[in-house]
Amino acid sequence: MRTRIFNIGGKFAIAASAVLLAATPSVSQTVSDASVPQTGLDIPEKLTIFGENDPNVRRATALVNGDIITGTDVDHRLALIVAANGGEVSAEERERLRLQVLRNLIDETLQIQEAEANEITISNGEIEQTFNQVAQQNFKQDVNAFDAFLRTKGSSTDTLKRQIKGELAWSRLLRRNIQPFINVGDDEVNSIIERLNASKGSTEYRIGEIYMSAAPEATEQVATNMRKILDQIRQGGSFVAYARQFSEASTAATGGDLGWVRPAQLPQSLAEAAVQMQVGQVVGPIEVPGGFSILYLIDQRQILTADPRNAILSLKQLAISFPPGTTEAQATSRAAQFATATQNIKGCGAANEVAASIGAQVVDNDQVRLRDLPGPLQGTIAQLQIGQASQPFGSVAEGVRVLILCGRDDPQSAAAPSFDQIMSQLENERVNKRAQIYLRDLRRDAIIEYN
């Protein structure tokens, strides 16, 4: 069976007969149910499904211009998404993700094919370098043990390396075929610099975005899909992982990170949402021209103004642990005694002596950036004077700690982004728009075969 894939507002749909691709009948499965719902179809109450479904036989899920995407490919990519989200995905969400994964693999195949047609090759060394970074940064895994980790999750290194190859190939293709034809004038950049200087002290935002296009007739379906993605992220799923898999923007390869932007640089609906968000909050779906977006506020700061969270701190940590079997009441009592002792410390010079008297461990760190501390601690430590200790924090399982502020180097005034940085951002925005059109055209011309 051969069918042509066609575009609907950046999404693609497949002829209705393709719905049968997951339905392979098995031998002598007899169904008898007097309560079979009335469908209006001439279906007998007692029926036999002929044929056999052998789970050990992997059939091609799709042929994309002759290149095979198998059920194993879909399974492994799906498992990769689930692993990146801590394995907490419902059965319903898993099935929805499976359909989206197939669409992503088709797009990825088209991108790789187009890159190869333009004689673009990605070396194994480049793939390995990015693979190692993903293992360490996205999955917090040792590179040497990453292959075994992926196998335990039902995935493989091959599926991740294929995704990396697709991202690198598409990025290089855009740099060759689109970026040279993007023009950003010096006057545009200088105008932005002038506006930045005029906006000194106002707020700018570092935003992550998951964008999905939607034609008018598909808006409700796309919005529903994005609400499900949002639910998964709010339940602990990785925003970066979902952005890499599902976002149609060119920033998908960087986990959806748009970088630092001002509200005026965003579509009005996104700007209105951004100014009301708290750092760490995820909202959506938000309607934008051509589709919908999910926003993640990574951080915010004042333009050209020193951020106090960039202060470099010298800290001394005192910690006590609880023996196995300690009850909550016992831990609370011990923590109260610990708090009394540490609050009476007269500066960092006396900390070691106090720690020895109460059996606490001491750790020194002279290069801690305030913004790198957990959110709840940032406000507490920011209010401390030199020599003061924080309130105790911790748990029965991990023990209780206090931090003593021994020194603080406040940040200097923030510098404006350079001329080249602003020009690069403008170029990236325009490349992104052209890339969406490029991929849409590839989808429209693709030939898909199903078994």
C-alpha positions as CSV (number, residue, x, y, z in Angstrom):
1,M,0.0,0.0,0.0
2,R,1.4,3.4,-0.9
3,T,0.1,6.7,0.3
4,R,1.3,10.3,0.1
5,I,1.8,12.2,3.3
6,F,0.5,15.8,3.2
7,N,0.8,18.8,5.4
8,I,-2.0,20.3,7.6
9,G,-0.6,23.5,9.1
10,G,2.8,21.9,9.8
11,K,1.3,18.7,11.1
12,F,0.9,15.8,8.8
13,A,-1.9,13.3,8.3
14,I,-1.9,9.9,6.8
15,A,-4.7,8.3,4.7
16,A,-7.2,6.6,6.8
17,S,-6.1,3.1,5.7
18,A,-2.9,3.6,7.6
19,V,-4.8,3.2,10.9
20,L,-4.6,-0.5,10.2
21,L,-0.9,-0.7,10.5
22,A,-1.0,-1.7,14.2
23,A,-3.8,-4.3,13.6
24,T,-2.4,-7.7,12.8
25,P,-4.9,-10.5,13.4
26,S,-4.2,-13.7,15.3
27,V,-5.4,-17.3,14.7
28,S,-8.7,-18.5,16.1
29,Q,-9.4,-15.7,18.6
30,T,-13.1,-16.1,19.2
31,V,-15.1,-13.3,20.6
32,S,-18.6,-13.8,22.0
33,D,-20.3,-11.0,24.0
34,A,-24.0,-10.4,24.0
35,S,-23.4,-6.8,25.1
36,V,-21.5,-5.8,22.0
37,P,-22.3,-2.1,21.4
38,Q,-24.5,-1.2,18.4
39,T,-22.2,0.4,15.8
40,G,-24.5,0.4,12.8
41,L,-22.1,-2.0,11.1
42,D,-23.0,-5.6,10.1
43,I,-20.8,-7.3,12.7
44,P,-21.8,-10.8,14.0
45,E,-21.9,-11.3,17.7
46,K,-19.8,-14.4,17.4
47,L,-16.7,-13.9,15.2
48,T,-13.3,-15.4,14.6
49,I,-10.2,-13.3,13.8
50,F,-8.0,-15.1,11.3
51,G,-4.3,-14.8,11.0
52,E,-1.5,-14.8,13.6
53,N,0.3,-12.0,15.4
54,D,3.8,-13.2,16.2
55,P,5.5,-10.6,18.6
56,N,8.9,-12.0,17.6
57,V,8.4,-10.8,14.0
58,R,9.2,-7.1,13.5
59,R,7.4,-5.7,10.5
60,A,8.3,-2.3,9.0
61,T,6.0,0.4,10.5
62,A,6.7,2.8,7.6
63,L,8.9,3.3,4.6
64,V,9.9,6.9,4.2
65,N,11.0,7.4,0.6
66,G,12.3,3.9,0.8
67,D,14.0,4.1,4.2
68,I,12.6,1.7,6.9
69,I,11.2,2.8,10.2
70,T,10.5,-0.4,12.2
71,G,8.4,-1.2,15.2
72,T,11.6,-1.6,17.1
73,D,12.7,1.9,16.2
74,V,9.4,3.3,17.6
75,D,9.7,1.1,20.8
76,H,13.3,2.2,21.4
77,R,12.6,5.9,20.9
78,L,9.5,5.7,23.1
79,A,11.6,4.0,25.8
80,L,14.2,6.8,25.5
81,I,11.5,9.4,26.2
82,V,10.1,7.5,29.1
83,A,13.6,7.1,30.6
84,A,14.3,10.8,30.3
85,N,11.1,11.4,32.2
86,G,12.0,9.1,35.1
87,G,9.8,6.2,33.8
88,E,6.6,7.8,35.1
89,V,4.3,7.7,32.1
90,S,0.8,6.4,32.2
91,A,-0.4,3.7,29.8
92,E,-2.7,6.2,28.0
93,E,0.1,8.7,27.7
94,R,2.5,6.0,26.4
95,E,0.1,5.1,23.6
96,R,-0.3,8.8,22.6
97,L,3.5,9.2,22.7
98,R,3.9,6.2,20.4
99,L,1.9,8.0,17.7
100,Q,3.9,11.1,18.1
101,V,7.2,9.2,18.1
102,L,6.4,7.7,14.7
103,R,5.7,11.2,13.4
104,N,9.0,12.4,14.8
105,L,10.9,9.5,13.2
106,I,9.3,10.3,9.9
107,D,10.4,14.0,10.2
108,E,13.9,12.9,11.3
109,T,14.2,10.5,8.4
110,L,13.2,13.3,6.0
111,Q,15.8,15.6,7.5
112,I,18.6,13.1,7.3
113,Q,17.6,12.2,3.7
114,E,17.6,15.9,2.7
115,A,21.0,16.4,4.3
116,E,22.5,13.4,2.5
117,A,21.0,14.7,-0.8
118,N,22.9,17.9,-0.2
119,E,26.1,15.8,0.4
120,I,26.2,16.6,4.2
121,T,27.8,13.9,6.3
122,I,28.0,13.7,10.1
123,S,31.1,11.9,11.4
124,N,31.0,9.3,14.0
125,G,33.3,11.5,16.2
126,E,30.8,14.3,16.2
127,I,28.0,11.9,17.1
128,E,30.0,10.3,19.9
129,Q,30.9,13.7,21.4
130,T,27.3,14.8,21.6
131,F,26.3,11.4,22.8
132,N,28.7,11.7,25.7
133,Q,27.3,15.1,26.6
134,V,23.7,13.9,26.6
135,A,24.6,10.9,28.8
136,Q,26.2,13.1,31.4
137,Q,24.0,16.2,31.2
138,N,20.5,14.9,30.4
139,F,20.6,11.4,32.0
140,K,23.3,11.9,34.7
141,Q,25.0,8.7,33.6
142,D,28.6,7.6,33.3
143,V,29.4,7.3,29.6
144,N,30.9,3.8,30.0
145,A,27.7,2.5,31.7
146,F,25.2,4.4,29.5
147,D,24.7,1.6,27.0
148,A,23.7,-0.9,29.8
149,F,21.5,1.8,31.3
150,L,19.6,2.3,28.1
151,R,19.2,-1.5,27.6
152,T,17.6,-1.8,31.0
153,K,15.1,0.9,30.0
154,G,14.2,-0.9,26.7
155,S,16.1,1.5,24.5
156,S,19.5,1.5,22.9
157,T,22.5,3.7,22.1
158,D,21.6,3.3,18.4
159,T,18.3,5.1,18.8
160,L,19.9,8.0,20.7
161,K,22.7,8.3,18.2
162,R,20.3,8.3,15.3
163,Q,18.4,11.2,16.9
164,I,21.7,13.1,17.4
165,K,22.6,12.4,13.8
166,G,19.3,13.9,12.7
167,E,19.7,17.0,14.8
168,L,23.3,17.6,13.7
169,A,22.5,16.9,10.0
170,W,19.5,19.2,10.0
171,S,21.4,22.0,11.8
172,R,24.2,21.8,9.3
173,L,21.8,21.8,6.4
174,L,20.1,24.9,7.6
175,R,23.5,26.6,8.1
176,R,24.3,25.8,4.5
177,N,21.0,26.3,2.6
178,I,19.2,28.9,4.7
179,Q,21.5,30.9,6.9
180,P,23.6,32.4,4.1
181,F,20.4,34.0,2.7
182,I,19.3,35.5,6.0
183,N,20.1,39.2,6.1
184,V,20.3,41.2,9.3
185,G,21.3,44.8,8.9
186,D,23.6,46.8,11.2
187,D,20.8,49.3,11.7
188,E,18.6,46.6,13.1
189,V,21.2,45.5,15.6
190,N,22.1,49.1,16.6
191,S,18.4,49.8,17.1
192,I,18.1,46.9,19.5
193,I,21.2,48.1,21.5
194,E,19.6,51.5,21.8
195,R,16.4,50.0,23.1
196,L,18.3,47.8,25.6
197,N,20.1,50.9,27.0
198,A,16.7,52.7,27.2
199,S,15.3,49.6,29.0
200,K,18.0,49.4,31.6
201,G,16.5,48.0,34.8
202,S,13.5,46.4,33.2
203,T,13.0,42.6,33.2
204,E,14.1,40.1,30.6
205,Y,13.4,36.3,30.7
206,R,15.2,33.2,29.9
207,I,12.4,31.0,28.4
208,G,12.1,27.4,27.2
209,E,9.4,26.7,24.5
210,I,7.7,23.7,23.0
211,Y,6.0,24.8,19.8
212,M,3.6,22.8,17.7
213,S,2.0,24.1,14.6
214,A,-1.8,23.7,14.0
215,A,-4.1,24.4,11.1
216,P,-7.5,25.8,11.9
217,E,-9.2,22.5,11.6
218,A,-6.6,20.8,13.8
219,T,-6.3,23.3,16.6
220,E,-8.4,21.4,19.2
221,Q,-6.5,18.1,18.6
222,V,-3.1,19.8,18.9
223,A,-4.1,21.8,22.0
224,T,-5.3,18.5,23.6
225,N,-2.0,16.9,22.9
226,M,-0.1,19.8,24.3
227,R,-2.2,19.7,27.5
228,K,-1.2,16.1,28.0
229,I,2.4,17.0,27.5
230,L,2.0,19.8,30.0
231,D,0.5,17.4,32.5
232,Q,3.5,15.0,32.2
233,I,6.0,17.9,32.7
234,R,4.1,19.1,35.8
235,Q,4.2,15.5,37.2
236,G,8.0,15.5,37.0
237,G,8.6,14.9,33.3
238,S,11.7,16.5,31.7
239,F,10.8,19.7,29.8
240,V,14.1,19.4,27.9
241,A,13.3,15.8,26.8
242,Y,9.8,16.7,25.6
243,A,11.1,19.8,23.8
244,R,13.8,17.7,22.0
245,Q,11.2,15.1,20.9
246,F,8.1,17.2,20.1
247,S,8.9,20.9,19.5
248,E,8.8,21.9,15.9
249,A,11.0,24.9,16.5
250,S,14.7,24.8,15.6
251,T,15.5,25.2,19.3
252,A,14.3,21.6,19.9
253,A,17.9,20.5,19.6
254,T,18.8,22.7,22.7
255,G,15.8,21.5,24.7
256,G,13.6,24.4,23.7
257,D,15.9,27.1,25.2
258,L,15.1,30.5,23.6
259,G,17.8,32.2,25.6
260,W,17.3,35.7,27.2
261,V,14.4,37.6,25.6
262,R,12.4,40.7,26.4
263,P,8.6,40.7,26.2
264,A,8.7,42.9,23.2
265,Q,10.6,40.2,21.3
266,L,7.8,37.6,21.8
267,P,4.4,37.2,20.3
268,Q,1.9,39.2,22.4
269,S,0.3,36.1,23.9
270,L,3.6,34.7,25.0
271,A,4.8,38.1,26.3
272,E,1.6,38.4,28.5
273,A,2.2,34.9,29.9
274,A,5.9,35.4,30.6
275,V,5.5,38.5,32.7
276,Q,3.1,36.7,35.0
277,M,5.2,33.5,35.5
278,Q,7.4,32.6,38.4
279,V,10.8,31.0,37.8
280,G,10.4,27.3,37.4
281,Q,6.7,27.6,36.3
282,V,5.4,25.9,33.1
283,V,2.2,27.1,31.4
284,G,0.3,26.4,28.3
285,P,-0.9,25.6,25.7
286,I,-0.8,29.3,24.6
287,E,-2.1,30.1,21.2
288,V,0.4,31.8,18.9
289,P,0.2,32.6,15.1
290,G,0.3,29.2,13.4
291,G,0.0,26.9,16.4
292,F,0.5,26.6,20.2
293,S,3.4,26.9,22.7
294,I,4.2,25.6,26.1
295,L,6.4,28.0,28.1
296,Y,8.9,27.3,30.8
297,L,10.4,30.2,32.7
298,I,14.0,29.2,33.3
299,D,15.1,32.4,34.9
300,Q,14.7,36.2,34.9
301,R,16.9,39.2,35.4
302,Q,17.0,43.0,35.1
303,I,18.4,44.3,31.8
304,L,22.0,45.8,32.2
305,T,21.6,45.6,36.0
306,A,23.8,43.5,38.3
307,D,21.9,40.4,39.5
308,P,22.4,39.9,43.3
309,R,22.0,36.2,42.7
310,N,25.4,36.2,40.9
311,A,27.1,37.1,44.2
312,I,30.0,34.7,45.0
313,L,29.7,33.4,48.5
314,S,32.2,31.9,51.0
315,L,30.2,29.4,53.1
316,K,30.9,27.0,55.9
317,Q,28.5,24.1,56.3
318,L,27.9,22.3,59.6
319,A,26.1,19.0,59.4
320,I,24.8,16.3,61.8
321,S,23.4,12.9,60.9
322,F,20.9,10.7,62.7
323,P,21.6,7.0,63.4
324,P,19.2,4.4,61.8
325,G,15.9,4.1,63.6
326,T,15.8,7.7,64.7
327,T,12.1,8.8,65.0
328,E,10.7,12.1,63.7
329,A,10.3,13.3,67.3
330,Q,13.9,12.4,68.2
331,A,15.2,14.1,65.0
332,T,13.2,17.3,65.8
333,S,14.6,17.5,69.3
334,R,18.2,17.0,68.1
335,A,17.7,19.5,65.3
336,A,16.5,22.1,67.9
337,Q,19.6,21.6,70.0
338,F,21.7,21.9,66.8
339,A,19.9,25.2,65.9
340,T,20.5,26.7,69.3
341,A,24.2,25.8,69.2
342,T,24.8,27.2,65.7
343,Q,22.7,30.3,66.1
344,N,25.1,31.3,68.9
345,I,28.2,31.1,66.7
346,K,30.1,34.3,66.7
347,G,31.4,34.3,63.1
348,C,33.1,31.7,61.0
349,G,36.2,31.7,63.1
350,A,34.3,30.0,65.9
351,A,32.5,27.5,63.8
352,N,35.0,24.7,63.9
353,E,35.2,24.8,67.7
354,V,31.3,24.8,68.0
355,A,31.1,21.9,65.5
356,A,33.6,19.9,67.5
357,S,31.6,20.4,70.7
358,I,28.3,19.1,69.1
359,G,29.8,16.4,66.9
360,A,29.1,18.2,63.6
361,Q,31.0,17.8,60.4
362,V,32.4,20.9,58.7
363,V,32.7,21.6,55.0
364,D,34.2,24.8,53.5
365,N,33.4,26.2,50.1
366,D,34.6,29.6,49.0
367,Q,33.2,29.7,45.4
368,V,29.5,29.2,45.7
369,R,27.3,31.3,43.5
370,L,24.1,32.4,45.2
371,R,21.9,31.4,42.2
372,D,23.3,27.9,42.3
373,L,21.7,27.2,45.7
374,P,18.3,25.5,45.9
375,G,15.5,28.1,45.5
376,P,14.2,28.0,49.1
377,L,17.8,28.7,50.3
378,Q,18.6,31.6,48.1
379,G,16.3,34.0,49.8
380,T,17.5,32.9,53.3
381,I,21.2,33.1,52.5
382,A,20.7,36.5,50.7
383,Q,19.4,38.0,53.9
384,L,22.4,36.8,56.1
385,Q,25.1,39.1,57.4
386,I,28.7,38.0,57.4
387,G,29.2,35.5,60.3
388,Q,25.5,34.6,60.6
389,A,24.1,31.1,60.3
390,S,21.0,30.0,58.5
391,Q,18.1,28.1,60.1
392,P,18.7,24.3,60.0
393,F,17.4,22.4,57.0
394,G,17.5,18.8,56.0
395,S,15.6,15.5,56.7
396,V,15.7,12.5,59.1
397,A,17.2,10.4,56.3
398,E,19.9,12.9,55.1
399,G,20.7,14.7,58.4
400,V,20.4,18.4,59.2
401,R,22.7,21.3,58.1
402,V,23.3,25.0,58.6
403,L,25.2,27.3,56.4
404,I,27.3,30.1,57.8
405,L,28.1,33.1,55.6
406,C,31.8,33.9,55.8
407,G,32.1,36.3,52.9
408,R,30.3,37.7,49.9
409,D,31.6,39.2,46.6
410,D,28.7,41.1,45.0
411,P,28.5,41.1,41.2
412,Q,29.5,44.1,39.1
413,S,27.1,45.8,36.7
414,A,25.9,43.6,33.9
415,A,27.2,44.3,30.5
416,A,25.0,44.6,27.4
417,P,25.0,41.8,24.9
418,S,27.5,42.4,22.2
419,F,26.7,43.5,18.6
420,D,27.6,40.0,17.4
421,Q,25.4,38.3,20.0
422,I,22.4,40.3,19.0
423,M,22.9,39.7,15.3
424,S,23.3,36.0,16.0
425,Q,20.0,35.9,17.8
426,L,18.1,37.7,15.0
427,E,19.6,35.4,12.5
428,N,18.6,32.3,14.5
429,E,15.0,33.6,14.7
430,R,14.7,34.0,11.0
431,V,16.4,30.7,10.3
432,N,13.9,29.0,12.6
433,K,11.0,30.4,10.6
434,R,12.5,29.3,7.3
435,A,13.3,25.9,8.7
436,Q,9.6,25.3,9.5
437,I,8.7,26.0,5.9
438,Y,11.5,23.8,4.6
439,L,10.3,20.8,6.7
440,R,6.7,21.4,5.7
441,D,7.7,21.1,2.1
442,L,9.6,17.9,2.7
443,R,6.6,16.4,4.4
444,R,4.4,17.4,1.5
445,D,6.6,15.7,-1.1
446,A,7.3,12.5,1.0
447,I,6.1,9.1,-0.1
448,I,5.1,6.8,2.8
449,E,4.5,3.0,2.5
450,Y,3.0,0.9,5.2
451,N,2.8,-2.8,5.6
